[in-house]
Structures are given as C-alpha cells and as structure tokens.
Amino acid sequence: MTEPNISKPKISKFIVSKPRIAIVHDYFIQSGGAERVAEALCAVYPEAAVFATVALPDRLTPELREARVHTSWMQRLPGMLRFYRHYFLFYPSAVESLKLENYDVIISSSSGYAKGVRRGRHAVHICYCHTPMRWAWSSASYLQRRGPIAKAVISTALSHLRNWDSQAAQRPDYYLTNSRSVADRIKDIYHRHAEVIPPPVNVNRFAPSTDTEDFYLVLSRLIAYKQIDLAVAACTELGRRLIVIGEGPELERLRAMAGPNVKFLGRQPDAVVSDYARRCKALLFPGEEDFGIAPLEINAAGRPVIAFRAGGALETVVEGVSGFFFDEPASASLAGAILRCEKQVWDAAAIRAHALRFDERVFAARVRVFVDQVTVSPVFPGASC
C-alpha cells in the first residue's frame, strides 16, 4: 500500500486516546460485495457504532444484528425491499440526518450516499468508495428500457442527484477504494485521490474439491449492467449447464431467454454457495465490475474464472493461472472463452494461493495501517487533489 497523500495539511484536529468510531454504509437492503466490505470494517472495529439509511433485518448477518445498526427516517418508508431504488432522491436527506456529531473517526462504505454524511468539526472522515454513484454518472443502462416521458423525468432527477453527489464527494478527508480502475474514476469524477485497498475475501469459507461437476456458475445480483444475459446466451448456445445464483429485476427476462440447461436458484445461503463453488467447472463473470469479489471466492475454492477483460477483473484474474478473459461484450466471445477453458488443465492449489493474497486478514491489516496513519499524528493532513 502506498503512503497517504499528505501534501496539503489541514487544520489540526482534536485527538483522543480512544477515538469514538462510526461506520456508515449506504443501506443494508441487498447482499453484495459492498455489504461484505461494510461487515469486514465492523469486524476490524468491533467497538464502532454502525449507521445506515435503512437496514432490513432479514438482510443483516448475525454480526450486524448484534451491532444494532442505527438507521434514518427512511427505515419507516413502505415497501423498502421492492422500491428502494425508486426512493433514490430521498437518500441524500436521509444520510445527512444521521447523528454523527459525537464521533471522532467516521469510516463510510459508499457506492452512493454514505460519503455525504455530516460530521463534527473535529472528526476525520475516511470513505471506502466502491465506485462513484453508478446510476448518476453512468445512467444509460438504467434508462435504456424506459419510455420517453420516464427518461425525461428520471434524467432531470439524476441531474439534481449528480449536483448533490459532486458536493458530497468533497466531505471526506480521505478516500480508499477497491481497484486502480475505480481510483481513476474517483479522480476523474470527484477530483479526489484514493488509495487502493482491495476488498476482503473470506477465503476460509471455501475449500477445493476433487469432485468437480459438469456445470458453469454465475454468482451475481441480476441487474442489467452485470450482463448476465451473455452467460445465459453463451451456455444456451453451447448446450452447457449453467447454475445462476442470485436475484434481481433481470430475473424474468433471463428466464425467458434461457434454454433448459440453465437453472435459476435465486438467493442462497453461504453454505450452498460454497458447495456450488467447489463443484463448478468455472465461474462466468460477464460484466465490467468495479472489483468483483465473486471471482476470488471461486478461486478460493480452487476453480477458475472466465471474465470480461475490463474493470476490476484486470487486477484479480491472472490469465492461464486463475482463469481466462474474453474480449468482447458478446455471447460468442464468452462462448469461445468457455471452449478454451475446457481445454486447460487447472491447478487448484495455485488458484487458491492466488486468492489468499486477498484474504480478509490482509484487508484488516491494511485498513488499520491506513487509519492509524491519518488519525494518530498531531496534525491531520488532507488528501484532496
């Protein structure tokens, strides 16, 4: 990990021997990589208070239930599980309403709103930014199947959201992020420097097996930008078995295009996911992700990944060692990579060794080093660019 950017000192801030720490996540409504990072941050700092705009009890892990997540007024809105994306204009107000004035260190986990929290004058705010707000800054995929009136209304709303997001992005003192590609995006959109600390992988949750079976696997939320349709189409065309674990608004469309060899299991508990991970031929990872924890989870089970050559996969997939890339966002390109993968002899031990470099203990150590560097000195330097 490189040293924090300390070229522009800010005003000295109040230091206490045992700082009061708050961890803030956008919302606990879905289960994905961002939520796993938030949970890992809570494990690094078990004494911290945990905040979110909304936290649905059945979407919280036992550890987060124990932490008693503090929520905003949005917790009382109806139909949150179904309509949380529709409430997107409410989150800025909700996150700013969180009461954080009494905390010395704030660590936000943000792919959208948490970076916009208000804090006390002497607090240090470190934002682990999973990505600049995707639906505000890369909105084309969210609007492509909307009618003209809906597009006009949503585009206007997103313009207001971008204005808020630009201002909110200047509130953290420091940025951490998951990959170099996202660090570049943060620089381009927010004009802020971000240190790269890859997210944690619970390597010990997975174990290699010699009893692999004849099916491919997708582990993903079923939303448009993840391009799961490429995996469904490629396996349908090749006649290969595909198991899809995950849920989301794309489910019915994907089912309609899938052949009889494609099976959708919905959301599954960790034990079931781990079992499929160790038995699959390979994980199909067809979207451009900011980082993507699923490929490394599959690698921890000793199985390879077939990934689109873009985004975070460029930093996690070692071609010929832990997986293969395909180059075009088309089912034919993915199908070609599947055929190449079937000719390769894979070394499960080497694949798992690669995943160990991203273990959650490595993440915890890197986060602690960074937080100590920027909070234990007599003066808190800024990291704005």
Secondary structure, DSSP 8 states (H G I E B T S, - for coil): ------SEE-------SS--EEEEES-BSS-SHHHHHHHHHHHH-TTSEEEES-B-GGGS-HHHHHH--B--GGGGSTTHHHHTTTTTTTHHHHHHTS--TT-SEEEEEESSSGGG----TT-EEEEEESSS-HHHHSTHHHHTTS-HHHHHHHHHHHHHHHHHHHHHTTS-SEEEES-HHHHHHHHHHH-B--EE----B-GGG----S---S-EEEES---GGG-HHHHHHHHHHHT--EEEE--STTHHHHHHH--TTEEEEES--HHHHHHHHHHSSEEEE-S--SS-SHHHHHHHTT--EEEESSTTHHHH--BTTTEEEE-SSSHHHHHHHHHHHHH----HHHHHHHHHTTBHHHHHHHHHHHHHHHHSSSS-EE-B-
